[in-house]
Amino acid sequence: MIIIPVIIFASLGLVSGILLAVASKLFAVKTDERIPMITDALPGANCGGCGFSGCGALAESIVKGEAKCNACSVGGDAVAAKIAGIMGTDAEKTVKKRAFIACSADSTIAKKQCDYEGAYDCLAASVTGGEGACRYRCLGYGNCTKACAYGAISVKNGVAVIDSEKCVGCGACIEKCPRKLIRLLPADRSVFTVGCSSRDRGADASKACGISCIGCGICAKVCTSQAISVISNLAVIDPEKCTGCGTCAEKCPRHIIIRV
């Protein structure tokens, strides 16, 4: 009485196993062998700086032709060369970048408008405006520090600061800043940039912060390489045109143009 049911269940298990094995062969999704090879060549940080969810997703996109072999700024030229070898193409030079936070007003300089008692989070604070009188100021709650997989960002005196020695220019911090204060600058040379993001008119900007850009345009007038323009009351320096002469920094009445 016991043997018969055992035989029946054993037979059913065997048949099911055979059917599953056949189905796995028939419906198997073929994976391009280059995907795991490229994934292994990538740093494995999964920082998302390339614009994809992780190294595996980037590898798939490279194989599909949706991303370039040098898409990983963290890996640099060495990784780009390995991936190009796997893809059978010529390696393109990787343009190394480094992040810069366009706000220099720490808690000792920035003017305060209220006491913020909400969640210790930049996105949450941006809804109410935070404590600072300047609506373009760094909120200082560290969303960018959490996004950085390399420990390159810290918050000091209420403003985020980037350690250029640790920054790999992945850009993962950029999307986490609700006020869009983080920019990528060339890592291979020193340039001048404006350490402010205020787009308020001069008088209003001055009331909110003691070192804000007031859009006076003096820097643009003295720049011989035409690298500076004033857009929406804010001086903007094109790092590709900047020669690093420093004339703009000398003439800025607010001393907000700095060499990085």
Sequence and secondary structure as in RCSB ss.txt:
>XXXX:A:sequence
MIIIPVIIFASLGLVSGILLAVASKLFAVKTDERIPMITDALPGANCGGCGFSGCGALAESIVKGEAKCNACSVG
GDAVAAKIAGIMGTDAEKTVKKRAFIACSADSTIAKKQCDYEGAYDCLAASVTGGEGACRYRCLGYGNCTKACAY
GAISVKNGVAVIDSEKCVGCGACIEKCPRKLIRLLPADRSVFTVGCSSRDRGADASKACGISCIGCGICAKVCTS
QAISVISNLAVIDPEKCTGCGTCAEKCPRHIIIRV
>XXXX:A:secstr
  HHHHHHHHHHHHHHHHHHHHHHHHS     THHHHHHHHS      TTSSSSHHHHHHHHHHTSS TT  TTT
HHHHHHHHHHHHTS       EEEEES    TTTB B     S S HHHHHHHT SBS TTS   S HHHHH TT
S EEEETTEEEE TTT     TTGGG TT  EEEEESSS  EEES    S HHHHHHHBTT      HHHHH TT
  EEEETTEEEE TTT     HHHHH TT  EEE 
